[in-house]
């Protein structure tokens, strides 16, 4: 299990608006994609191992300029499902990314 910057088991965390990246952890390759629509940011990853997981990491800025980071639900490494988070209230979307934990 790798330990990431946030003190949780994480080998890779990225924040890239509407982009895809391929990473080579362990001996395999996986691909993550992030996107947004309105106030909602989403992310999905494919080709992860069964015990690995991922989730959307979305940064919102409200009308006062206050920044908030929210996370979508964790998805299993082999699911290929979208994880999404919607900025609360009248929050304005700023950036969508993803967080991956490799076990």
C-alpha positions in Angstrom: 0.0 0.0 0.0 1.4 3.4 -1.0 1.0 6.5 1.2 0.2 9.7 -0.6 0.5 13.4 0.2 -2.8 13.5 2.1 -1.8 10.9 4.6 -4.2 8.3 3.2 -3.2 5.4 1.0 -2.8 7.1 -2.3 -0.2 6.6 -5.0 -1.6 9.3 -7.4 -3.8 12.3 -7.1 -4.4 14.7 -10.0 -6.4 17.8 -10.8 -6.7 18.3 -14.5 -9.7 20.1 -15.9 -11.4 18.0 -18.6 -8.4 15.9 -19.4 -7.2 12.3 -19.5 -3.9 10.9 -18.2 -2.3 7.5 -18.2 -0.2 6.4 -15.3 1.9 3.3 -14.8 1.7 2.1 -11.2 2.9 -1.3 -10.3 3.1 -3.4 -13.5 -0.1 -2.2 -15.1 -1.5 0.9 -16.8 -4.7 2.7 -16.0 -6.5 5.8 -17.5 -8.5 8.4 -15.7 -10.8 11.0 -17.3 -12.4 14.1 -15.7 -15.1 16.4 -17.0 -17.8 18.8 -15.9 -21.3 20.0 -16.8 -22.7 23.0 -15.0 -21.8 22.9 -11.3 -21.0 19.1 -11.4 -17.5 17.6 -11.9 -17.0 13.9 -12.7 -14.2 11.4 -13.0 -13.8 7.8 -14.0 -10.9 5.5 -14.2 -10.4 2.2 -16.2 -7.9 -0.7 -16.0 -7.3 -0.4 -12.2 -6.9 -3.5 -10.1 -9.9 -4.9 -8.3 -8.9 -3.5 -4.8 -7.9 -0.1 -6.1 -10.4 2.8 -6.1 -11.0 6.3 -7.4 -13.3 9.3 -6.9 -14.0 12.8 -8.4 -12.2 15.7 -6.8 -14.0 19.0 -7.6 -13.0 22.5 -6.6 -15.9 25.0 -6.3 -15.7 28.8 -5.8 -18.7 30.6 -4.5 -19.9 34.2 -5.3 -17.7 35.6 -2.5 -14.6 33.9 -3.9 -14.4 31.3 -1.2 -12.9 28.0 -2.5 -14.2 24.6 -1.4 -13.1 21.1 -2.5 -15.6 18.3 -2.5 -15.3 14.6 -3.4 -17.6 12.2 -5.2 -18.2 8.7 -3.8 -15.4 6.1 -4.1 -15.8 3.7 -7.0 -14.2 0.3 -7.3 -11.1 -0.1 -9.5 -12.8 -2.3 -12.1 -16.2 -0.6 -12.2 -15.5 2.0 -14.9 -18.3 4.1 -13.4 -18.4 7.9 -13.1 -17.9 9.4 -9.6 -19.5 12.9 -9.4 -19.7 15.9 -7.0 -22.0 18.9 -7.4 -20.9 22.3 -6.0 -23.3 23.2 -3.1 -25.9 25.9 -3.3 -25.0 28.7 -5.6 -21.4 27.5 -5.8 -19.6 28.0 -9.0 -17.6 25.1 -10.6 -13.9 25.8 -10.9 -12.0 22.6 -11.6 -12.6 18.8 -11.9 -10.0 16.2 -11.2 -9.7 12.8 -9.6 -8.1 10.9 -6.7 -6.8 7.4 -7.0 -5.8 4.9 -4.2 -3.8 1.9 -5.2 -3.6 -1.1 -2.9 
